[in-house]
Amino acid sequence: MEYVTDYMKPEDWQQVRSIYLEGIGTGNSTFEADAPDWKKWDSVHIREHRLVVKEHDTVLAWAALSPVSTRCVYSGCGGTQSLRGGRAKRKRHRINPACGTHNLNRKGRAMDTAGGHLP
């Protein structure tokens, strides 16, 4: 299978949110108790640093970057979230290692393009 990593689009949100909820259910991926709606999630994640890994039109995993704080002393510091859904976990050839490396490399290139720093 060929996986495609692309920038996350608003139309990916329902699948991304579903994977986020799977992660919340494990109790290991976040301190959040529920996945926010698109408007709230969109407001706290940097647009240029949101990625999805897809097989055809199905989102298997996602990664996003958000500022750690709005205080100027934390300028340039970001927090990363990366989750893969159950479908990806059940695949015979797990996508996690390749997906994670590919996402991080892509994030780095996007960051370089954006001037090498976070807002």
C-alpha positions, 0 to 999 in steps of 0.5 A: 500500500502507498500512503500519502502525507498531505496538509490537513484540510477542514474536510479531514476533520471528522476522520481526524476527530475520530482518531483523536477520540480513539486516543482519548479512549486509551487514556495515554494520548492526552489530558483532554476528556473529549475532542473539541469541535473544529472551530476550537481545534482550528484556533489552537493549531498552526495551519502550516503544521497540520498533516494527515497520512491517508490511504486513498481517502481514509485518514490513517494518522495525523500530526499537528503543532500548536504554540506552547504559550502565547507569552513572548518568552515561549516564542518559537516553542511548540507542542506536537500531537501525533496519533494513528487510528485503529485501522492503521494499527491493524494493518499488516505493515504498520505505518507508525515508523514510516509515518512518524518519520515522514511527518516529522521531516515534512513538518521540518520542511514546512517550518523552514518554509515558514521562516524557521520559527513558530509565532 
